[in-house]
Amino acid sequence: MKIKWLGHSCFIIEGNDKTIIDPYITGNPVCPESVESIDVDIIAVTHAHGDHFGDTIKIGKERRAKLVAIYEIVEYASKHGIEGEAINMGGGVRIGNTEIIMVPAFHSSGFTSADFKFCGAAPAGLIIKSGKTVYHAGDTSLFSDMKLIGELYKPDVALLPIGGRYTMDARRAAMAAEWINAKITIPMHYNTWDVIKQDANEFKKMAEERGANVVILNPGEEIEI
């Protein structure tokens, strides 16, 4: 499996299939790629905020990628001609040779548009099983059921927000890394803007003091596991 970080919370996971998570590319000040360069089979979205839903509609139309997200997001996207599979907390779906399971996150979610008024959709984390198992925590605070997520799914990789302000910060994310106990932890959702500025090396130090193995990626870099 290859995991490529495109900045913020956007990753491309190339396992049994090719999945993009939270495709915030257009307008992302740290993303090194254009939306035209993205070619994937699956789009997985954790929640409806614009810096996560991002280019879902454009990628879905141009690449005929299938969307996997909570029911309300899939319903919204279907009005724009996007084919999707709706899931909800604790449930999941198999697309091709990839299984995606939805787990809780503690955040907010929802968006407005002229054609859909208000779409309220709970935020989520996602378990991506595609040869290896990846836990994308979405936007979230620290919560104790992360221990259960680690126990149930035994992720090879955990993708954790560390930016603070809108999510847990580096210190709390270090605790999350210990609880989840993935083989590799990769920080995300930081340094996109000044309000979520964090020192990833400080996170790495704190998490590794708790027994985690942290890999820091720069936007555009990838790791193979």
Beta strands, then each sheet from edge to edge (+ up, - down):
strand 1: 2-5
strand 2: 11-14
strand 3: 18-21
strand 4: 42-44
strand 5: 66-70
strand 6: 84-87
strand 7: 92-95
strand 8: 98-104
strand 9: 111-113
strand 10: 117-119
strand 11: 124-129
strand 12: 133-136
strand 13: 157-161
strand 14: 184-188
strand 15: 222-224
sheet 1: 6+ 5+ 4+ 3+ 2- 1+ 15-
sheet 2: 7+ 8- 11+ 12- 13- 14-
sheet 3: 9+ 10-
end
